[in-house]
Amino acid sequence: MGPSGQARRQPTAWEAATPIAGMALLLGVGYGAYHFPVEILLIAASVVAGLVALRLGYTWKDIEAGIIDSIAKAMPAQMIIIVVGVMIASWIASGSIPMLIDFGLRIVSPRLFLVTSCLVCGIISLLTGTAYGTAGTVGIAFIGIAHGMGIPPGQAAGAIVAGSYLGEKISPFAASLNLASAAVRCNVVDTIRHLVWTTTPPYLIGLAVYWIVGMHTSLHTASAERISLIQQTLRSSFHYNWSLLLPPVVVLVLTLRRKPVIPGMLLSSALALLLARLVQGRSLLESANFCVTGFKLNSGVATVNELLSRGGLQEMLRISLVAFCAFAFAGIVQKAGILDAILERILRVARTAALLITSGVAAALATALVTGSAYLSVLIPGELFAPAFKARGLAAKNLARATQEAHSIVPVIPWAIAGVYMAGTLGVSTWAYAPWAIFNYTGFLFPVLYGWLGFGTAPLKADDETQVGS
């Protein structure tokens, strides 16, 4: 019952659209045009959603419960983000990231930088299954190399984000892939095989664009003097030896052995702090402070200082704050049935197999845009659309693929956890890198295209699709 005793009811079309339109207007005008803080705009959007929920008969206790439940679901991702902040600061303090930047400046060609960064990040993310870990480690090194070469930061960050999300989509270690398969009761191996058809074209398109842009990059951009200055500054600020590769190796090995991500990152950070003491001569107190406030470098060269002054718990708190505000909005629209009403209306138009696949992709995109959550964009449409796909004689892996493709767009959404994380970690705004994260925003087009062409769409062969090959 609502605050005045009325029974709860389902939202009408305009009631369901009001919070979504309000959020789009607030973020589009407030953030896009006037640069208001995203947190305030998301709180304002949550107020609009809350007023609609009250109108539908929900009490403040109901709304509060929805917010708490939504934030609770985000806690695993929040924990990873916080630990990544510690890991970044410790890796810089130890000299691991500066050494990787120096090494990259020596071997990477400016013309092939975008292709190389996308490929390397793609390989690392395939091996680890984590976009956050890839961007927060190898990605930072590539951003440093880009600074040294004079590559536009938006281009560099876009290529890094694109590569980092290759593994999130098709790595057997990726949590989102396993979640998408579990949500629709589909075998993970079959989902990966099915995803290859829609993952390969956008990734190759992105690489082709990066290659073309690179071939037209002026050689004057990467002046020898600029690179030499950065390398000299790094070498005068840090001591190098091969032991500095141990922190990233620890993360890679533990991930490949399917060990929990957070303990692996903490172990790597502890090793980096030890190396900061043994190799760089920093006190444990100094390094511990870096882990909280972020690493600070005073080298006398502004570019290098800006590049390496990052990481720490405090830097990640801003990301977590945006995430909490976004999940407050998501919790209200879920609790009040607003999101379900939108998805059900999308489902109603699915009268053919092609329309059903298109609707599945659209529902996943809508969920990602509304909630800013990669996991919810996989779970909610997966659970809602699974019976319809089965009724149409379509294998569940078609739906798992549709939700995974839409999941990839999350890092180019400014208010999404992934978007805020990538912007904060790489030091480049979401608006700046989004146009260059080609893989992320073109992938969802291919399952739709295949659905209409009747190509690469699997029919239902067995009721139990959790078995390999079913």
Number of C-alpha atoms within 10 A of each C-alpha: 13 17 13 11 10 12 11 16 15 15 20 12 12 9 17 22 16 16 26 22 14 19 23 16 15 20 24 14 14 17 17 14 10 10 11 14 12 21 19 16 24 24 18 18 26 25 17 19 29 24 16 21 30 18 19 22 20 24 19 15 10 18 24 16 15 22 24 17 16 23 21 13 15 19 14 11 16 21 12 16 25 20 22 26 25 27 29 29 30 31 28 29 31 31 26 28 27 28 23 21 24 23 14 18 25 13 8 17 15 23 21 16 24 29 24 21 29 29 20 18 27 27 18 21 29 25 19 27 28 24 28 22 25 27 28 22 23 22 29 26 27 30 26 29 28 25 23 28 24 18 22 14 19 22 22 28 33 31 32 33 34 32 33 32 30 28 25 25 29 26 24 19 21 21 14 25 28 21 20 31 28 18 20 26 20 26 22 24 19 19 25 21 14 19 23 13 17 23 24 14 15 21 22 13 14 24 22 13 15 26 18 15 15 19 13 10 15 13 14 9 14 20 13 12 10 15 19 15 15 22 21 11 17 22 15 10 15 19 17 19 11 8 13 23 18 15 25 21 12 17 24 21 14 18 19 14 11 11 12 10 16 17 14 18 25 16 16 23 27 17 20 30 29 20 23 26 18 12 19 17 13 16 13 13 10 14 23 18 14 25 27 17 20 26 24 17 18 12 13 9 13 10 15 21 17 15 20 23 17 26 29 25 22 18 19 25 15 15 25 22 16 23 28 24 23 28 30 28 30 27 26 31 27 21 20 27 16 27 25 21 20 19 21 16 13 18 22 11 12 16 11 12 18 19 18 24 27 24 25 32 27 21 30 29 26 20 28 26 23 24 28 29 27 25 23 24 28 32 21 20 30 28 15 18 21 21 14 17 23 16 10 14 15 21 23 32 32 26 32 34 31 32 34 31 27 30 32 27 29 25 31 27 18 24 28 25 28 27 25 27 25 28 22 19 26 28 17 20 19 25 15 17 26 25 16 24 29 24 29 28 21 20 23 27 16 19 29 22 16 17 20 16 11 12 11 16 20 15 15 19 12 13 11 13 20 19 13 12 13 16
